[in-house]
């Protein structure tokens, strides 16, 4: 490849790659919507048309959202939690299904962490050695009576990519840094292994 053509080729390749990255999120959304439409809506519409002689496009997707709403409502009360606990107890006895269920449960728990608001704020903590910082979440405070009731921060340090596992450390306020991130932004950094998230530290 000649020296004149190579810069043009590199320029073209760079922007083709960026275009690919830009189209992935909307393409995934379209793919999921297509699966919902073909796999659910059309089938439900076909069943209704067969029994009632009328076609209502979009009814299948509406029914899916209604079912998800009802499941969420049931899972939020005591009876529902008992039913899901019983289901989990049964699933744990089935080896292959148990593994799949646990992965799904970890992902579900991860996605629900911001909603539960168990974290007060995101911080950076020196971890393993001085000068090496990691993302942590303040879960509360504690008094150190041996140091004139000095306030210690309880900081949860998650393990990427699933922040449901990690470790908890007690540190002084001076041993942390405020990155200027929201909890959601810090969570994106953890789940993506640093690929997605803020490109700055305050």
N, C-alpha and C positions, 0 to 999 in steps of 0.2 A: 504494500500500500504506500503510495507516494506521500511526501510530507504535506502537500497541499490538500489531499483528500482526507488525511487522517484527522485534522481538527474538525472538519465538517462531519465526519463519521462519528467522532466522539461526542460532538454537540448533539447530533441526531439521537444517538444512543442514550445520552443522559436524559433528554426530554421525553423519549419514548418510555423509559423506565419510570420517570416521574408521573407520566400520564397513566401508566399501569397502576401505580400506587394510588393515584387520585381516584381511579374508577373502581377500585376494589370495594370500598364501603357501599356506594350505591348499587353496585352489581350484586353484592350479597343481599341487600335489602330486596332487590327485584327478584332474586332467586328464591328467597323465603316466601315472598308474596305469591310467587308463581306456584310454589309447593302447596301453599294454603289454598290457592284457588283451584288447582287441578286435583290435589289429593283430598280436599275436604269439601269445598264449596260445590264443585260440580257433582260429586257423589251424593251429597245431601240433597242438592237440587233435583238430581235424577230420581232419588227415592221418593221425594215429595211429589214430583210430577207423575210418577208411576201410580201412586196411591190416590192422589187428589186431582190429577189432571191439570195442574197449574204449575208453571215454572216461575220461581222467584230468585233471580240472580243475586248473589251476595248474602243470601239467608244462611248458608253454611258457615261463613266466616262470623256472622253475628252470633250463631249458636255456639261456636268455639269460644268466643269472648264471654258469652253468658255462662258456659260451663266453667271456664277459668275463674270467673267472678264467684260462682257458687263454691268452687273448691277452695278459693282463698278465704271466703266467708266461713266455711266449715272448719278449715285449718286454724282459724283464729279463735275459736271457742274451745272450751274444755273438752266437750264430747269429741270434736274433730281431732284434737291433739291426741286423745286416747286411741282413736281409730288409727291415726297415722303411726302411733307408737306400736300398736299391735301389728300393723303392716310391716314396720321396720323389724320387729321381733321375728316375724315369719321369714322375711327376706334374708335376714342374717344367717339363717339355717341352710340357705341354698348357695353353695360356693361361688359359681360363676355370676349369678344374678347379684349376690352380695357385693362383689367387687364393683360391678357397674353401678349399683345403687349408691355405694359409698362415694364414688367419684361424682355422681350427680348431686349427692347431698352436700359434699364439700363445695361444689360450684355454686349451689343454691345459697349456702351459708355465706359464701364470699360476697355474692351479689347483694345480700340483704344486710351486710354490715353497716353501710352508710345509713340505711333506713332506720336501723336500731339506735343510731347515734350513741354507740358505746364509746366512741372516741371523742375527746374534747377538742383536740387540735393536733396538727401534724408538726413534728420537729425532726431535726437532724441530731443524731447522737454519735459521739465518738465510740467506735466499736472495734474490738479486737486489738487495735493499737492506735496510738495518738496520730491524728491527722487523717485517719480513715473514717469517713462518715457514712452512716446508714439511715434509712428512713424509719422513724418510729412514730407511735401514736400515744399521746398522753391519755391515760384512762382515769387518772385521779392523783391525789396527793397523800402524803404521809408525813407525820412529825417525827423527827429524829431527836429523841429526848436526851441522848448522849451529847448532842451538840446544840444545847440551848434551844430546843424545839425548832431546829432548822427544818424548813419545808423541803421534802424530797418529792420528786415527780415519779409516779409510776408510769413507765413507758413500755408499751408493747412493741416489740420488734418482730414484724412478720417475715415469713420465709417465702420469697417469690417461687412460683407464680400464684400459689394458693395461700393467702394470708390467714387462713384458719389455723395454720401451724406457725409456731414461732417461739419467742422467749420473752420474758418480762424482766426488766432491770429497774433498779432504783437509782436515780441520779439527781444531782443538784441542778438547779435552774441554770447555773453558770456552765454546766457541762453539756448544754443543749444549744442548738441554733434554731431560730425561726426562719424557715425557708421562704415564708410568704405564700405558701400554698394552701389551698383548701383541702379538706379531708378527701374529697373526691379526686382532686388532682394527684395527691400523694398516693391514693389507692391505685390509680391508673399506672403510676410509676412502678409500684410493687407488682401488680398483676402482669404487666407487660415486660417485666425485667428491665425497665428503663427505656424501652423502645418508644412508649407513648407517655406524654406528660409534659410539664413545664420545661422550658429550655433555659431557665434562670434560677438563681438562688438569691433571695433578698439579702 
